[in-house]
Amino acid sequence: MNDLFKIVSLLEKKLGKLLGQYNELQQYNKRLIEQNNELKKEVNHQHQQFNDLEKKYESLRVANAMVGSKEDKHITKLKINTLIREIDKCIVQLSD
């Protein structure tokens, strides 16, 4: 009977230890989820900043094309021609 009490006592200690570890892991998991959400927000913010900078760069490149560089002028002319073709297609579709 004494051995049975020892076994039960040992099981209780192990169960208590496991429950403690389980609670610690739950808290750790919660912290990781919060950290993951913060990092996702940061990535979205960085992505938005990148897009804004990319738009500014494109605007500056177009402005420089109007001012000087032959290469940039050529690229700008190609973009304008593409836009004109797209507008023409829209007009044709609206006409039908």
Backbone hydrogen bonds, N-H to C=O, Kabsch-Sander energy under -0.5 kcal/mol:
donor,donor_aa,acceptor,acceptor_aa,energy
5,F,1,M,-1.7
6,K,2,N,-1.9
7,I,3,D,-2.4
8,V,4,L,-2.5
9,S,5,F,-2.7
10,L,6,K,-2.6
11,L,7,I,-2.5
12,E,8,V,-2.5
13,K,9,S,-2.2
14,K,10,L,-2.5
15,L,11,L,-2.8
16,G,12,E,-2.6
17,K,13,K,-2.5
18,L,14,K,-2.6
19,L,15,L,-2.6
20,G,16,G,-2.2
21,Q,17,K,-2.4
22,Y,18,L,-2.6
23,N,19,L,-2.4
24,E,20,G,-2.3
25,L,21,Q,-2.5
26,Q,22,Y,-2.1
27,Q,23,N,-2.2
28,Y,24,E,-2.5
29,N,25,L,-2.6
30,K,26,Q,-2.3
31,R,27,Q,-2.3
32,L,28,Y,-2.4
33,I,29,N,-2.4
34,E,30,K,-2.3
35,Q,31,R,-2.6
36,N,32,L,-2.6
37,N,33,I,-2.4
38,E,34,E,-2.3
39,L,35,Q,-2.5
40,K,36,N,-2.3
41,K,37,N,-2.2
42,E,38,E,-2.4
43,V,39,L,-2.6
44,N,40,K,-2.5
45,H,41,K,-2.5
46,Q,42,E,-2.8
47,H,43,V,-2.7
48,Q,44,N,-2.3
49,Q,45,H,-2.5
50,F,46,Q,-2.5
51,N,47,H,-2.5
52,D,48,Q,-2.5
53,L,49,Q,-2.7
54,E,50,F,-2.5
55,K,51,N,-2.2
56,K,52,D,-2.3
57,Y,53,L,-2.7
58,E,54,E,-2.3
59,S,55,K,-2.4
60,L,56,K,-2.6
61,R,57,Y,-2.6
62,V,58,E,-2.3
63,A,59,S,-2.5
64,N,60,L,-2.7
65,A,61,R,-1.9
66,M,62,V,-1.7
67,V,63,A,-1.3
68,G,64,N,-3.0
73,K,69,S,-2.0
74,H,70,K,-2.3
75,I,71,E,-2.2
76,T,72,D,-2.6
77,K,73,K,-2.7
78,L,74,H,-2.3
79,K,75,I,-2.2
80,I,76,T,-2.7
81,N,77,K,-2.7
82,T,78,L,-2.3
83,L,79,K,-2.6
84,I,80,I,-2.6
85,R,81,N,-2.3
86,E,82,T,-2.3
87,I,83,L,-2.4
88,D,84,I,-2.6
89,K,85,R,-2.3
90,C,86,E,-2.1
91,I,87,I,-2.4
92,V,88,D,-2.3
93,Q,89,K,-2.4
94,L,90,C,-2.3
95,S,91,I,-1.8
96,D,92,V,-1.5
